[in-house]
């Protein structure tokens, strides 16, 4: 693990100068709004201590999710974000969009198949998290890990014991990545983005696979990211 953090950078309050992710919390089964979720330093610490993940459902299609993460990428922030796609296909599509390419033009040895940085976001997929954690380019704290899992199915990709696929346990790769970051002083929150409403998602298997004690559910149709809106001068 080559990522390094300074003592100052692990001060959680300095990682989150303003809540760059803001959304309405809901009751999973009814969709009733029960409050606001604002990713502050205090909330990040609570999510870590209580092992809570955030499931933002009803986010719209992958194009809408892409708009959200690109806004995060364009927002100046003292910590970076790690955006993890659920598939190689989605990683290739997003890489092509960012670089003005056709997916057919992306070679097998392209960084699209590994990891790359755009603005304040690292983009990768579950299978490449270990390589990202070992990269000397991953410097400083991570504000959050966003797992783009449109149908919330990655928890089923557990590999096959006793075969060459035994190392392809996707949730365990994520759990190890978060442990690596924690060893360096800060374990960032794990935030899922999914397309269907929360009530239609089978979230308990995901909660267990990603070593979480609970989920906070949120309505992605109310999601706001990036800088806080400026109040008009009076």
Secondary structure, 3 states (H helix, E strand, C coil): CCCCCCCHHHCHHHHCCCCCEEEEEECCCCCCEEEEEECCHHHHHHHHHCCEEEEEECCCCHHHHHHHHHHHHHCCCCCEEEEEECCHHHHHHHHHHHHCCCHHHCCCCCHHHCEEEECCEEEEEHHHHHHHHCCCCCCCCEEEEEEECCCCCHHHCCCCCCCCCCCCCHHHHHHHHHHHHHHCCCCCEEEEECCCCHHHCCHHHHHHHCCCCEEEEEEEEEEEECCCCCCCCC
